[in-house]
């Protein structure tokens, strides 16, 4: 009976010592972060129930071997109920101009939040954009370039009717443009452009009556025919004048040749008479 009682007391004492040592270990062996930003694994093993990360840090994972990422490769394995903790410090993002190049980033409308190594960022407070990077990189924020949107119209299509009123259409799209004018404008959804500033997409055309157009065409045709008759008469008169002038010139030349006197001239020398 006494042996059982002593064994029970020893077992209770051992259990008490184990709990006490675990509590003291978790109280006095908490690791402080080696860096002021990002994430890190605790250097020493801590109790699974009483250990953890320091104030201002978030516990995101735990592992007996830090998932192979412990800072000391020659570490001793953790005792039962002990492990390494993966801690991250939440911080305000640092201003940068590199977030636009990262595929993994969080879009906050006017800003991008990313990790400096382009890994996935973790945001703990969307209002202040406070968060951390699991890889240990710094959290960063970048202001977006100011973007404007405008309607771009194409040329008018042919009118649907030559007269009596028709309709013509033109293509129209909404395009975006960044402050950096070296970047060409690009098509976006039509909802991004203002409906109040949207130019007309169709309009009436060829409103003149077909009868009026027929009358004006006939008048123009008569004018053209009258002008062509005058031109023909003028050409005839010019041709007649030219022929008459040539005939008169030929007759004059002929008369001059036929009116010249011909004969012999006798010269009397007094010395021989």
VEXNUKOL-5655 format. One record per residue (C-alpha): x, y, z; residue in one letter. Coordinates in steps of 0.2 Angstrom, whole numbers, padded with zeros to 4 digits, always signed. Each point is the difference from the previous one (the first is absolute). Layout:
XYZA/...
% end
This chain:
+0000+0000+0000X/+0014+0012+0005X/+0009-0005-0016X/-0015+0005-0011X/-0002+0016+0010X/+0019+0005-0003X/-0001-0005-0018X/-0016+0011-0002X/+0009+0015+0009X/+0015-0002-0011X/-0011-0001-0016X/-0009+0016+0006X/+0017+0009+0003X/+0007-0005-0017X/-0016+0006-0008X/+0001+0017+0010X/+0018+0002-0004X/-0004-0003-0019X/-0013+0013+0000X/+0010+0012+0010X/+0015-0002-0011X/-0011+0002-0015X/-0007+0016+0007X/+0017+0007+0005X/+0007-0005-0017X/-0014+0009-0009X/+0001+0015+0011X/+0019+0003+0000X/+0006-0007-0017X/-0012+0009-0012X/+0011+0005-0014X/+0000+0019-0006X/+0000+0003-0018X/+0017+0001-0008X/-0007+0013-0013X/-0012+0015+0001X/-0010-0006-0015X/-0006-0016-0009X/+0000-0018+0007X/+0012-0011+0010X/+0001-0017+0008X/+0003+0000+0019X/+0018-0005+0004X/-0004-0011+0014X/-0014-0013+0004X/-0015+0006+0009X/-0014-0009+0009X/-0015-0003-0012X/-0013+0007+0012X/+0009+0014+0009X/+0013+0005-0013X/-0003+0012-0015X/+0005+0016-0008X/+0004+0017+0009X/-0012+0015+0000X/-0004+0007-0017X/+0004-0016-0009X/-0012-0013-0008X/+0002-0018+0002X/-0002-0008-0017X/+0008-0017+0001X/+0009-0012+0012X/+0012-0015-0004X/+0013-0010+0010X/+0013+0003-0014X/-0007+0017-0006X/-0005-0009-0016X/+0018-0001-0003X/+0003+0018+0001X/+0007+0002+0018X/+0014+0013+0001X/+0012-0013+0009X/+0002-0015-0011X/+0008-0010+0014X/-0014+0001+0012X/-0006-0013+0013X/-0017-0007-0003X/-0014+0007+0010X/-0006-0010+0015X/-0018-0006+0000X/-0013+0014+0002X/+0013+0013-0007X/+0002+0007-0017X/+0007+0015-0010X/-0013+0014-0004X/-0001+0010-0016X/-0003+0018+0005X/-0004+0015-0011X/+0000+0018+0004X/-0014+0011-0007X/+0007+0016-0006X/-0006+0015-0011X/+0006-0001-0018X/+0015+0009-0007X/-0002+0012-0015X/+0007-0007-0016X/-0002+0000-0019X/+0002-0019-0002X/-0017-0007+0004X/-0007+0003-0018X/+0013-0013-0006X/-0005-0013+0012X/-0014-0013-0005X/-0004-0004+0018X/-0007+0017+0007X/-0015+0006+0009X/-0011+0013-0009X/-0006+0014+0011X/-0008+0011-0014X/+0013+0014+0000X/+0014-0010+0007X/+0009-0017-0002X/+0007-0009+0016X/+0013-0013-0003X/+0016-0009+0007X/+0016+0007-0006X/+0005-0017-0007X/-0017-0001-0009X/-0006-0015+0012X/-0018+0000+0006X/-0004+0013+0013X/-0010-0003+0015X/-0011+0015+0006X/-0006+0000+0018X/-0009+0017-0001X/-0008+0006-0016X/-0004+0017+0007X/+0019+0004+0004X/+0007-0013-0013X/+0011-0007+0014X/+0006-0018-0003X/+0015-0010-0003X/+0010-0011-0012X/+0002-0019+0004X/+0017+0000-0009X/+0007+0014+0012X/+0000+0013-0014X/-0006+0018+0004X/-0018+0004-0003X/-0002+0014-0013X/-0013+0012-0008X/+0000+0009-0016X/-0012+0014-0006X/-0008-0004-0016X/+0002+0011-0015X/-0015+0011-0003X/-0011-0008-0013X/-0012+0010-0011X/-0014-0007-0012X/-0007+0007-0016X/-0011-0005-0014X/+0009-0003-0017X/-0011+0001-0016X/+0003-0008-0017X/-0004+0008-0017X/-0019+0001-0005X/-0007-0014-0010X/-0009+0004-0017X/-0017+0007+0001X/-0015-0013-0001X/-0009+0011-0013X/+0006+0012-0013X/-0015+0012+0003X/-0016+0002+0010X/+0010-0003+0016X/+0011-0014+0005X/+0010-0005+0015X/+0019-0003+0002X/+0010-0008+0014X/+0017-0001+0007X/+0010-0011+0011X/+0004+0006+0018X/+0010-0008+0014X/+0006+0005+0017X/+0019+0002+0002X/+0011+0003+0015X/+0016+0010+0001X/+0013+0001+0014X/+0009+0016+0005X/+0016-0008-0008X/-0004+0005-0018X/+0013-0012-0006X/-0012-0014+0004X/-0013-0001-0015X/-0018+0001+0004X/-0009-0016+0002X/-0019-0006-0001X/-0009-0002+0016X/-0018-0004+0005X/-0013+0013-0006X/-0006+0002+0018X/+0017+0009+0004X/-0005+0015-0012X/-0013+0013+0004X/-0017-0002-0008X/-0002+0019+0001X/+0016+0003-0011X/-0005-0013-0012X/+0000+0007-0018X/-0015-0005-0012X/+0002-0017-0007X/-0012+0003-0015X/-0008+0015-0009X/-0012+0005-0014X/+0008+0002-0017X/-0006+0005-0018X/-0015+0009+0006X/-0003+0008-0017X/-0016-0005-0010X/+0003-0012-0014X/-0012+0011-0011X/+0010+0016+0003X/+0016-0010-0004X/-0007-0006-0016X/-0005+0018-0005X/+0017+0007+0004X/+0008-0014-0009X/-0011+0004-0016X/+0005+0019+0002X/+0018-0004+0001X/-0002-0012-0015X/-0008+0014-0010X/+0014+0012+0005X/+0013-0012-0005X/-0009-0004-0017X/-0001+0019-0003X/+0018+0003+0003X/+0005-0014-0011X/-0011+0007-0014X/+0009+0017+0001X/+0017-0009+0000X/-0005-0009-0016X/-0005+0016-0008X/+0015+0009+0005X/+0011-0014-0006X/-0009+0000-0017X/+0002+0019-0002X/+0018-0001+0005X/+0002-0014-0014X/-0009+0011-0013X/+0011+0015+0004X/+0016-0010-0001X/-0005-0008-0017X/-0005+0017-0007X/+0016+0008+0006X/+0010-0014-0009X/-0010+0003-0016X/+0003+0018+0000X/+0018-0001+0003X/+0002-0013-0014X/-0010+0011-0012X/+0010+0015+0004X/+0017-0009-0004X/-0007-0007-0016X/-0005+0018-0006X/+0017+0006+0003X/+0009-0013-0010X/-0012+0002-0015X/+0001+0019-0001X/+0019+0001-0002X/+0005+0007-0018X/+0012-0011-0011X/+0011+0006-0016X/+0017+0005-0006X/+0009+0016+0004X/+0010+0008-0014X/+0015+0011+0004X/+0006+0012-0014X/+0018+0004+0000X/+0004+0017-0009X/+0018-0005-0004X/-0006-0014-0011X/-0013+0010-0009X/
% end
